[in-house]
Amino acid sequence: MPAKVGAVKVITVSSSSIFNIGDVYTMNPVSSAKTYAGGGSFNTGDGIRVDLTKSSTNVYDSDQLDQTIS
């Protein structure tokens, strides 16, 4: 069904976003990300004590592609 659209102001469209005006059957945004984090990185809360005196994070990655998006 046709739609009438007035003025549109687009400030930004980031990666994995979709901007559409008009009819559409399906929309499927896709993205991927790789996060390196050491021990205790994602802890949240009050009064957390973490001892990481002998901790290390290995970020070596020998392959070129981990998650291909097509």
LOGUSE-848705 format. One record per residue: residue in three letters; x, y, z of N, C-alpha, C in turn. Coordinates in nm, 3 decimals. Example, Ala and Ser with C-alpha at 12.3 -4.5 7.8 and 13.67 -1.06 7.14 Angstrom:
residues 2
<tidren><type>ALA</type><n_X>1.319</n_X><n_Y>-0.569</n_Y><n_Z>0.780</n_Z><ca_X>1.230</ca_X><ca_Y>-0.450</ca_Y><ca_Z>0.780</ca_Z><c_X>1.320</c_X><c_Y>-0.330</c_Y><c_Z>0.780</c_Z></tidren>
<tidren><type>SER</type><n_X>1.285</n_X><n_Y>-0.225</n_Y><n_Z>0.708</n_Z><ca_X>1.367</ca_X><ca_Y>-0.106</ca_Y><ca_Z>0.714</ca_Z><c_X>1.290</c_X><c_Y>0.003</c_Y><c_Z>0.787</c_Z></tidren>
This chain:
residues 70
<tidren><type>MET</type><n_X>0.084</n_X><n_Y>-0.116</n_Y><n_Z>0.000</n_Z><ca_X>0.000</ca_X><ca_Y>0.000</ca_Y><ca_Z>0.000</ca_Z><c_X>0.090</c_X><c_Y>0.123</c_Y><c_Z>0.000</c_Z></tidren>
<tidren><type>PRO</type><n_X>0.069</n_X><n_Y>0.214</n_Y><n_Z>-0.091</n_Z><ca_X>0.152</ca_X><ca_Y>0.334</ca_Y><ca_Z>-0.099</ca_Z><c_X>0.139</c_X><c_Y>0.420</c_Y><c_Z>0.026</c_Z></tidren>
<tidren><type>ALA</type><n_X>0.247</n_X><n_Y>0.486</n_Y><n_Z>0.061</n_Z><ca_X>0.247</ca_X><ca_Y>0.574</ca_Y><ca_Z>0.176</ca_Z><c_X>0.292</c_X><c_Y>0.713</c_Y><c_Z>0.133</c_Z></tidren>
<tidren><type>LYS</type><n_X>0.232</n_X><n_Y>0.814</n_Y><n_Z>0.192</n_Z><ca_X>0.274</ca_X><ca_Y>0.952</ca_Y><ca_Z>0.168</ca_Z><c_X>0.361</c_X><c_Y>0.994</c_Y><c_Z>0.285</c_Z></tidren>
<tidren><type>VAL</type><n_X>0.481</n_X><n_Y>1.038</n_Y><n_Z>0.253</n_Z><ca_X>0.577</ca_X><ca_Y>1.075</ca_Y><ca_Z>0.356</ca_Z><c_X>0.610</c_X><c_Y>1.223</c_Y><c_Z>0.339</c_Z></tidren>
<tidren><type>GLY</type><n_X>0.609</n_X><n_Y>1.294</n_Y><n_Z>0.450</n_Z><ca_X>0.646</ca_X><ca_Y>1.435</ca_Y><ca_Z>0.448</ca_Z><c_X>0.796</c_X><c_Y>1.452</c_Y><c_Z>0.450</c_Z></tidren>
<tidren><type>ALA</type><n_X>0.842</n_X><n_Y>1.563</n_Y><n_Z>0.499</n_Z><ca_X>0.985</ca_X><ca_Y>1.591</ca_Y><ca_Z>0.506</ca_Z><c_X>1.053</c_X><c_Y>1.495</c_Y><c_Z>0.602</c_Z></tidren>
<tidren><type>VAL</type><n_X>1.171</n_X><n_Y>1.449</n_Y><n_Z>0.562</n_Z><ca_X>1.249</ca_X><ca_Y>1.357</ca_Y><ca_Z>0.644</ca_Z><c_X>1.389</c_X><c_Y>1.415</c_Y><c_Z>0.660</c_Z></tidren>
<tidren><type>LYS</type><n_X>1.439</n_X><n_Y>1.420</n_Y><n_Z>0.782</n_Z><ca_X>1.574</ca_X><ca_Y>1.466</ca_Y><ca_Z>0.808</ca_Z><c_X>1.653</c_X><c_Y>1.351</c_Y><c_Z>0.870</c_Z></tidren>
<tidren><type>VAL</type><n_X>1.754</n_X><n_Y>1.305</n_Y><n_Z>0.801</n_Z><ca_X>1.837</ca_X><ca_Y>1.195</ca_Y><ca_Z>0.849</ca_Z><c_X>1.967</c_X><c_Y>1.254</c_Y><c_Z>0.901</c_Z></tidren>
<tidren><type>ILE</type><n_X>1.993</n_X><n_Y>1.235</n_Y><n_Z>1.029</n_Z><ca_X>2.116</ca_X><ca_Y>1.286</ca_Y><ca_Z>1.089</ca_Z><c_X>2.231</c_X><c_Y>1.189</c_Y><c_Z>1.065</c_Z></tidren>
<tidren><type>THR</type><n_X>2.207</n_X><n_Y>1.063</n_Y><n_Z>1.095</n_Z><ca_X>2.311</ca_X><ca_Y>0.963</ca_Y><ca_Z>1.075</ca_Z><c_X>2.249</c_X><c_Y>0.825</c_Y><c_Z>1.058</c_Z></tidren>
<tidren><type>VAL</type><n_X>2.315</n_X><n_Y>0.742</n_Y><n_Z>0.981</n_Z><ca_X>2.278</ca_X><ca_Y>0.602</ca_Y><ca_Z>0.967</ca_Z><c_X>2.406</c_X><c_Y>0.523</c_Y><c_Z>0.989</c_Z></tidren>
<tidren><type>SER</type><n_X>2.412</n_X><n_Y>0.451</n_Y><n_Z>1.099</n_Z><ca_X>2.534</ca_X><ca_Y>0.379</ca_Y><ca_Z>1.133</ca_Z><c_X>2.534</c_X><c_Y>0.240</c_Y><c_Z>1.073</c_Z></tidren>
<tidren><type>SER</type><n_X>2.645</n_X><n_Y>0.170</n_Y><n_Z>1.090</n_Z><ca_X>2.653</ca_X><ca_Y>0.033</ca_Y><ca_Z>1.040</ca_Z><c_X>2.551</c_X><c_Y>-0.053</c_Y><c_Z>1.113</c_Z></tidren>
<tidren><type>SER</type><n_X>2.505</n_X><n_Y>-0.154</n_Y><n_Z>1.050</n_Z><ca_X>2.400</ca_X><ca_Y>-0.246</ca_Y><ca_Z>1.096</ca_Z><c_X>2.267</c_X><c_Y>-0.174</c_Y><c_Z>1.119</c_Z></tidren>
<tidren><type>SER</type><n_X>2.246</n_X><n_Y>-0.062</n_Y><n_Z>1.051</n_Z><ca_X>2.120</ca_X><ca_Y>0.011</ca_Y><ca_Z>1.058</ca_Z><c_X>2.046</c_X><c_Y>0.000</c_Y><c_Z>0.926</c_Z></tidren>
<tidren><type>ILE</type><n_X>1.918</n_X><n_Y>0.030</n_Y><n_Z>0.931</n_Z><ca_X>1.837</ca_X><ca_Y>0.029</ca_Y><ca_Z>0.810</ca_Z><c_X>1.759</c_X><c_Y>0.160</c_Y><c_Z>0.804</c_Z></tidren>
<tidren><type>PHE</type><n_X>1.762</n_X><n_Y>0.223</n_Y><n_Z>0.689</n_Z><ca_X>1.681</ca_X><ca_Y>0.342</ca_Y><ca_Z>0.666</ca_Z><c_X>1.593</c_X><c_Y>0.312</c_Y><c_Z>0.546</c_Z></tidren>
<tidren><type>ASN</type><n_X>1.463</n_X><n_Y>0.319</n_Y><n_Z>0.564</n_Z><ca_X>1.371</ca_X><ca_Y>0.285</ca_Y><ca_Z>0.457</ca_Z><c_X>1.256</c_X><c_Y>0.384</c_Y><c_Z>0.454</c_Z></tidren>
<tidren><type>ILE</type><n_X>1.220</n_X><n_Y>0.426</n_Y><n_Z>0.335</n_Z><ca_X>1.098</ca_X><ca_Y>0.504</ca_Y><ca_Z>0.315</ca_Z><c_X>1.020</c_X><c_Y>0.434</c_Y><c_Z>0.206</c_Z></tidren>
<tidren><type>GLY</type><n_X>0.898</n_X><n_Y>0.394</n_Y><n_Z>0.238</n_Z><ca_X>0.816</ca_X><ca_Y>0.326</ca_Y><ca_Z>0.140</ca_Z><c_X>0.785</c_X><c_Y>0.183</c_Y><c_Z>0.181</c_Z></tidren>
<tidren><type>ASP</type><n_X>0.733</n_X><n_Y>0.109</n_Y><n_Z>0.087</n_Z><ca_X>0.692</ca_X><ca_Y>-0.028</ca_Y><ca_Z>0.113</ca_Z><c_X>0.815</c_X><c_Y>-0.120</c_Y><c_Z>0.118</c_Z></tidren>
<tidren><type>VAL</type><n_X>0.807</n_X><n_Y>-0.218</n_Y><n_Z>0.205</n_Z><ca_X>0.916</ca_X><ca_Y>-0.314</ca_Y><ca_Z>0.217</ca_Z><c_X>0.858</c_X><c_Y>-0.447</c_Y><c_Z>0.262</c_Z></tidren>
<tidren><type>TYR</type><n_X>0.914</n_X><n_Y>-0.555</n_Y><n_Z>0.211</n_Z><ca_X>0.866</ca_X><ca_Y>-0.689</ca_Y><ca_Z>0.249</ca_Z><c_X>0.935</c_X><c_Y>-0.735</c_Y><c_Z>0.377</c_Z></tidren>
<tidren><type>THR</type><n_X>1.067</n_X><n_Y>-0.726</n_Y><n_Z>0.379</n_Z><ca_X>1.141</ca_X><ca_Y>-0.767</ca_Y><ca_Z>0.498</ca_Z><c_X>1.269</c_X><c_Y>-0.686</c_Y><c_Z>0.509</c_Z></tidren>
<tidren><type>MET</type><n_X>1.312</n_X><n_Y>-0.662</n_Y><n_Z>0.633</n_Z><ca_X>1.438</ca_X><ca_Y>-0.592</ca_Y><ca_Z>0.657</ca_Z><c_X>1.516</c_X><c_Y>-0.673</c_Y><c_Z>0.760</c_Z></tidren>
<tidren><type>ASN</type><n_X>1.647</n_X><n_Y>-0.689</n_Y><n_Z>0.737</n_Z><ca_X>1.728</ca_X><ca_Y>-0.774</ca_Y><ca_Z>0.822</ca_Z><c_X>1.866</c_X><c_Y>-0.713</c_Y><c_Z>0.841</c_Z></tidren>
<tidren><type>PRO</type><n_X>1.885</n_X><n_Y>-0.627</n_Y><n_Z>0.942</n_Z><ca_X>2.019</ca_X><ca_Y>-0.573</ca_Y><ca_Z>0.965</ca_Z><c_X>2.113</c_X><c_Y>-0.679</c_Y><c_Z>1.022</c_Z></tidren>
<tidren><type>VAL</type><n_X>2.238</n_X><n_Y>-0.678</n_Y><n_Z>0.979</n_Z><ca_X>2.334</ca_X><ca_Y>-0.778</ca_Y><ca_Z>1.023</ca_Z><c_X>2.464</c_X><c_Y>-0.707</c_Y><c_Z>1.060</c_Z></tidren>
<tidren><type>SER</type><n_X>2.525</n_X><n_Y>-0.750</n_Y><n_Z>1.170</n_Z><ca_X>2.655</ca_X><ca_Y>-0.697</ca_Y><ca_Z>1.208</ca_Z><c_X>2.731</c_X><c_Y>-0.803</c_Y><c_Z>1.286</c_Z></tidren>
<tidren><type>SER</type><n_X>2.861</n_X><n_Y>-0.782</n_Y><n_Z>1.298</n_Z><ca_X>2.942</ca_X><ca_Y>-0.871</ca_Y><ca_Z>1.380</ca_Z><c_X>3.048</c_X><c_Y>-0.787</c_Y><c_Z>1.450</c_Z></tidren>
<tidren><type>ALA</type><n_X>3.096</n_X><n_Y>-0.839</n_Y><n_Z>1.561</n_Z><ca_X>3.199</ca_X><ca_Y>-0.768</ca_Y><ca_Z>1.638</ca_Z><c_X>3.284</c_X><c_Y>-0.868</c_Y><c_Z>1.713</c_Z></tidren>
<tidren><type>LYS</type><n_X>3.407</n_X><n_Y>-0.831</n_Y><n_Z>1.738</n_Z><ca_X>3.497</ca_X><ca_Y>-0.915</ca_Y><ca_Z>1.817</ca_Z><c_X>3.545</c_X><c_Y>-0.832</c_Y><c_Z>1.935</c_Z></tidren>
<tidren><type>THR</type><n_X>3.535</n_X><n_Y>-0.888</n_Y><n_Z>2.054</n_Z><ca_X>3.573</ca_X><ca_Y>-0.817</ca_Y><ca_Z>2.175</ca_Z><c_X>3.679</c_X><c_Y>-0.895</c_Y><c_Z>2.249</c_Z></tidren>
<tidren><type>TYR</type><n_X>3.789</n_X><n_Y>-0.829</n_Y><n_Z>2.277</n_Z><ca_X>3.893</ca_X><ca_Y>-0.888</ca_Y><ca_Z>2.361</ca_Z><c_X>3.881</c_X><c_Y>-0.827</c_Y><c_Z>2.500</c_Z></tidren>
<tidren><type>ALA</type><n_X>3.879</n_X><n_Y>-0.911</n_Y><n_Z>2.601</n_Z><ca_X>3.869</ca_X><ca_Y>-0.861</ca_Y><ca_Z>2.737</ca_Z><c_X>3.940</c_X><c_Y>-0.958</c_Y><c_Z>2.831</c_Z></tidren>
<tidren><type>GLY</type><n_X>4.007</n_X><n_Y>-0.904</n_Y><n_Z>2.926</n_Z><ca_X>4.079</ca_X><ca_Y>-0.985</ca_Y><ca_Z>3.022</ca_Z><c_X>3.989</c_X><c_Y>-1.030</c_Y><c_Z>3.136</c_Z></tidren>
<tidren><type>GLY</type><n_X>4.046</n_X><n_Y>-1.106</n_Y><n_Z>3.227</n_Z><ca_X>3.970</ca_X><ca_Y>-1.154</ca_Y><ca_Z>3.341</ca_Z><c_X>3.917</c_X><c_Y>-1.040</c_Y><c_Z>3.426</c_Z></tidren>
<tidren><type>GLY</type><n_X>3.792</n_X><n_Y>-1.046</n_Y><n_Z>3.463</n_Z><ca_X>3.730</ca_X><ca_Y>-0.943</ca_Y><ca_Z>3.545</ca_Z><c_X>3.685</c_X><c_Y>-0.821</c_Y><c_Z>3.469</c_Z></tidren>
<tidren><type>SER</type><n_X>3.689</n_X><n_Y>-0.823</n_Y><n_Z>3.336</n_Z><ca_X>3.654</ca_X><ca_Y>-0.705</ca_Y><ca_Z>3.258</ca_Z><c_X>3.506</c_X><c_Y>-0.670</c_Y><c_Z>3.263</c_Z></tidren>
<tidren><type>PHE</type><n_X>3.420</n_X><n_Y>-0.768</n_Y><n_Z>3.264</n_Z><ca_X>3.277</ca_X><ca_Y>-0.742</ca_Y><ca_Z>3.256</ca_Z><c_X>3.206</c_X><c_Y>-0.755</c_Y><c_Z>3.390</c_Z></tidren>
<tidren><type>ASN</type><n_X>3.280</n_X><n_Y>-0.750</n_Y><n_Z>3.499</n_Z><ca_X>3.219</ca_X><ca_Y>-0.754</ca_Y><ca_Z>3.631</ca_Z><c_X>3.151</c_X><c_Y>-0.620</c_Y><c_Z>3.660</c_Z></tidren>
<tidren><type>THR</type><n_X>3.032</n_X><n_Y>-0.627</n_Y><n_Z>3.717</n_Z><ca_X>2.961</ca_X><ca_Y>-0.505</ca_Y><ca_Z>3.756</ca_Z><c_X>2.913</c_X><c_Y>-0.520</c_Y><c_Z>3.899</c_Z></tidren>
<tidren><type>GLY</type><n_X>2.891</n_X><n_Y>-0.409</n_Y><n_Z>3.964</n_Z><ca_X>2.841</ca_X><ca_Y>-0.412</ca_Y><ca_Z>4.100</ca_Z><c_X>2.930</c_X><c_Y>-0.334</c_Y><c_Z>4.194</c_Z></tidren>
<tidren><type>ASP</type><n_X>2.889</n_X><n_Y>-0.330</n_Y><n_Z>4.318</n_Z><ca_X>2.962</ca_X><ca_Y>-0.255</ca_Y><ca_Z>4.420</ca_Z><c_X>3.048</c_X><c_Y>-0.351</c_Y><c_Z>4.502</c_Z></tidren>
<tidren><type>GLY</type><n_X>3.169</n_X><n_Y>-0.310</n_Y><n_Z>4.533</n_Z><ca_X>3.255</ca_X><ca_Y>-0.387</ca_Y><ca_Z>4.622</ca_Z><c_X>3.314</c_X><c_Y>-0.513</c_Y><c_Z>4.563</c_Z></tidren>
<tidren><type>ILE</type><n_X>3.335</n_X><n_Y>-0.520</n_Y><n_Z>4.433</n_Z><ca_X>3.394</ca_X><ca_Y>-0.638</ca_Y><ca_Z>4.371</ca_Z><c_X>3.546</c_X><c_Y>-0.630</c_Y><c_Z>4.385</c_Z></tidren>
<tidren><type>ARG</type><n_X>3.606</n_X><n_Y>-0.738</n_Y><n_Z>4.430</n_Z><ca_X>3.751</ca_X><ca_Y>-0.747</ca_Y><ca_Z>4.442</ca_Z><c_X>3.799</c_X><c_Y>-0.861</c_Y><c_Z>4.353</c_Z></tidren>
<tidren><type>VAL</type><n_X>3.886</n_X><n_Y>-0.830</n_Y><n_Z>4.258</n_Z><ca_X>3.939</ca_X><ca_Y>-0.929</ca_Y><ca_Z>4.165</ca_Z><c_X>4.091</c_X><c_Y>-0.925</c_Y><c_Z>4.173</c_Z></tidren>
<tidren><type>ASP</type><n_X>4.154</n_X><n_Y>-1.041</n_Y><n_Z>4.191</n_Z><ca_X>4.300</ca_X><ca_Y>-1.051</ca_Y><ca_Z>4.196</ca_Z><c_X>4.348</c_X><c_Y>-1.109</c_Y><c_Z>4.064</c_Z></tidren>
<tidren><type>LEU</type><n_X>4.414</n_X><n_Y>-1.027</n_Y><n_Z>3.983</n_Z><ca_X>4.459</ca_X><ca_Y>-1.070</ca_Y><ca_Z>3.851</ca_Z><c_X>4.610</c_X><c_Y>-1.055</c_Y><c_Z>3.836</c_Z></tidren>
<tidren><type>THR</type><n_X>4.684</n_X><n_Y>-1.091</n_Y><n_Z>3.938</n_Z><ca_X>4.828</ca_X><ca_Y>-1.070</ca_Y><ca_Z>3.934</ca_Z><c_X>4.897</c_X><c_Y>-1.155</c_Y><c_Z>3.827</c_Z></tidren>
<tidren><type>LYS</type><n_X>4.844</n_X><n_Y>-1.271</n_Y><n_Z>3.795</n_Z><ca_X>4.906</ca_X><ca_Y>-1.357</ca_Y><ca_Z>3.694</ca_Z><c_X>4.813</c_X><c_Y>-1.381</c_Y><c_Z>3.576</c_Z></tidren>
<tidren><type>SER</type><n_X>4.730</n_X><n_Y>-1.285</n_Y><n_Z>3.543</n_Z><ca_X>4.635</ca_X><ca_Y>-1.298</ca_Y><ca_Z>3.432</ca_Z><c_X>4.689</c_X><c_Y>-1.231</c_Y><c_Z>3.307</c_Z></tidren>
<tidren><type>SER</type><n_X>4.659</n_X><n_Y>-1.290</n_Y><n_Z>3.192</n_Z><ca_X>4.694</ca_X><ca_Y>-1.229</ca_Y><ca_Z>3.064</ca_Z><c_X>4.584</c_X><c_Y>-1.263</c_Y><c_Z>2.962</c_Z></tidren>
<tidren><type>THR</type><n_X>4.572</n_X><n_Y>-1.177</n_Y><n_Z>2.863</n_Z><ca_X>4.472</ca_X><ca_Y>-1.199</ca_Y><ca_Z>2.758</ca_Z><c_X>4.545</c_X><c_Y>-1.218</c_Y><c_Z>2.627</c_Z></tidren>
<tidren><type>ASN</type><n_X>4.525</n_X><n_Y>-1.332</n_Y><n_Z>2.562</n_Z><ca_X>4.589</ca_X><ca_Y>-1.363</ca_Y><ca_Z>2.435</ca_Z><c_X>4.500</c_X><c_Y>-1.311</c_Y><c_Z>2.323</c_Z></tidren>
<tidren><type>VAL</type><n_X>4.548</n_X><n_Y>-1.215</n_Y><n_Z>2.245</n_Z><ca_X>4.468</ca_X><ca_Y>-1.158</ca_Y><ca_Z>2.137</ca_Z><c_X>4.522</c_X><c_Y>-1.195</c_Y><c_Z>1.999</c_Z></tidren>
<tidren><type>TYR</type><n_X>4.611</n_X><n_Y>-1.294</n_Y><n_Z>1.993</n_Z><ca_X>4.662</ca_X><ca_Y>-1.338</ca_Y><ca_Z>1.864</ca_Z><c_X>4.554</c_X><c_Y>-1.414</c_Y><c_Z>1.789</c_Z></tidren>
<tidren><type>ASP</type><n_X>4.531</n_X><n_Y>-1.376</n_Y><n_Z>1.664</n_Z><ca_X>4.429</ca_X><ca_Y>-1.440</ca_Y><ca_Z>1.581</ca_Z><c_X>4.490</c_X><c_Y>-1.467</c_Y><c_Z>1.444</c_Z></tidren>
<tidren><type>SER</type><n_X>4.516</n_X><n_Y>-1.592</n_Y><n_Z>1.413</n_Z><ca_X>4.588</ca_X><ca_Y>-1.626</ca_Y><ca_Z>1.290</ca_Z><c_X>4.500</c_X><c_Y>-1.624</c_Y><c_Z>1.165</c_Z></tidren>
<tidren><type>ASP</type><n_X>4.371</n_X><n_Y>-1.648</n_Y><n_Z>1.179</n_Z><ca_X>4.287</ca_X><ca_Y>-1.648</ca_Y><ca_Z>1.059</ca_Z><c_X>4.245</c_X><c_Y>-1.505</c_Y><c_Z>1.024</c_Z></tidren>
<tidren><type>GLN</type><n_X>4.201</n_X><n_Y>-1.486</n_Y><n_Z>0.899</n_Z><ca_X>4.165</ca_X><ca_Y>-1.353</ca_Y><ca_Z>0.851</ca_Z><c_X>4.019</c_X><c_Y>-1.318</c_Y><c_Z>0.879</c_Z></tidren>
<tidren><type>LEU</type><n_X>3.931</n_X><n_Y>-1.415</n_Y><n_Z>0.869</n_Z><ca_X>3.788</ca_X><ca_Y>-1.389</ca_Y><ca_Z>0.882</ca_Z><c_X>3.728</c_X><c_Y>-1.480</c_Y><c_Z>0.989</c_Z></tidren>
<tidren><type>ASP</type><n_X>3.652</n_X><n_Y>-1.424</n_Y><n_Z>1.080</n_Z><ca_X>3.586</ca_X><ca_Y>-1.503</ca_Y><ca_Z>1.182</ca_Z><c_X>3.438</c_X><c_Y>-1.520</c_Y><c_Z>1.151</c_Z></tidren>
<tidren><type>GLN</type><n_X>3.370</n_X><n_Y>-1.411</n_Y><n_Z>1.119</n_Z><ca_X>3.227</ca_X><ca_Y>-1.415</ca_Y><ca_Z>1.086</ca_Z><c_X>3.206</c_X><c_Y>-1.339</c_Y><c_Z>0.957</c_Z></tidren>
<tidren><type>THR</type><n_X>3.192</n_X><n_Y>-1.412</n_Y><n_Z>0.849</n_Z><ca_X>3.170</ca_X><ca_Y>-1.344</ca_Y><ca_Z>0.721</ca_Z><c_X>3.024</c_X><c_Y>-1.306</c_Y><c_Z>0.706</c_Z></tidren>
<tidren><type>ILE</type><n_X>2.999</n_X><n_Y>-1.188</n_Y><n_Z>0.659</n_Z><ca_X>2.864</ca_X><ca_Y>-1.140</ca_Y><ca_Z>0.636</ca_Z><c_X>2.847</c_X><c_Y>-1.116</c_Y><c_Z>0.488</c_Z></tidren>
<tidren><type>SER</type><n_X>2.747</n_X><n_Y>-1.178</n_Y><n_Z>0.431</n_Z><ca_X>2.721</ca_X><ca_Y>-1.157</ca_Y><ca_Z>0.289</ca_Z><c_X>2.577</c_X><c_Y>-1.123</c_Y><c_Z>0.266</c_Z></tidren>
